[in-house]
Amino acid sequence: MKVFKDLDPILHSQLRLAVMSLLISVKEAEFTFLREKTNSTAGNLSVQIQKLRDAGYIDVIKQFKDNYPQTICKITKKGIEAFELYVKALQEYINR
Amino acid sequence: MIMEEKNITEKEGLFLISQMIQTARQEQNDDGKGWIIWGWVLFLASISSVLLVWFKWDLQLFFFWNIFGGIALAYFVYELFANEFFRKRRKVRTYAGDLFARLNAGFFISLIFIIVFINVGARALYHRYNEFNLMPITMGFALLINLYAFWILIYGAALNFKPSIIAAYATWGIGFVALFSKTFEHTMLLHALAALVGYIIPGHIANKEFKKIRGKDKVVESV
């Protein structure tokens, strides 16, 4: 397998890229939505979301709604820029 | 397939991105049921009003429109309660969803505005000339058709749904013709035609496509 060191290491991972691809298409999404659509485990998804948050690519809002805890994720401006650069880089690699 | 933290090839990356974007887009699909119900209610109210005049039923001219108003109001109250108490919380918020919520609010405010215009205008002219004048009704219903066309165009454009975009222009054409309507029955027939062209036909096409997409998803999920 070819490894791309130039590609953003935060995005160049299956689960994190899936989360970013979902979040770029919507305004905001609940943690449970991301878990359903990526078919991932809650523990793993939490870790990857934390990494994306630490990189400043997403905002995570934790709140209570109807007495239930709710975690909402939203892509940031920095995240959109990083995602766009990543897609551009991927296309360049493929077109090589 | 369970997703985890692992590196991927460039092709896998692009495939994953398009797959996830497609998955998220499905949240914005409309099953068309709302358009179909709304369209049929408008259609039936219009056609019933035509029959009322043709067969000289002993009812008020706006009898069926009053029933329509009652149904619309009951549905509005049901929606309020359903959203608050019964319906499952939405797990995702889309830009299109937010746009539709505001578009619908604007649509209903404009709808009420025109209905009030029809009533106030008809009463004012009646009191002034002491005879029934059709003008506010003709103009009001032409404006209503114009409003439907505007809503259908924005909705269709946001969903990138071509049948609705075509239907919007056709509805505007009907609305324009309705401006020159000479009789109440003629206005009602044009209004029924607008409901058919603008809501019912695109609604059924949307519903068919929605079922096709959902069918494909089930096949993919089961593989």
Interface residues (C-beta under 8 A of the other chain):
Chain A: M1 K2 V3 F4 H12 S13 Q14 L15 R16 L17 A18 S21 L22 I24 S25 V26 K27 E28 A29 E30 T32 F33 E36 K37 T38 N39 S40 T41 N44 V47 Q48 K65 D66 V87 L90 Q91 Y93 I94
Chain B: M1 I2 M3 E4 E5 K6 N7 I8 T9 E10 K11 E12 G13 L14 L16 I17 Q19 M20 I21 T23 A24 R25 E27 R89 K91 V92 R93 T94 Y95 G97 D98
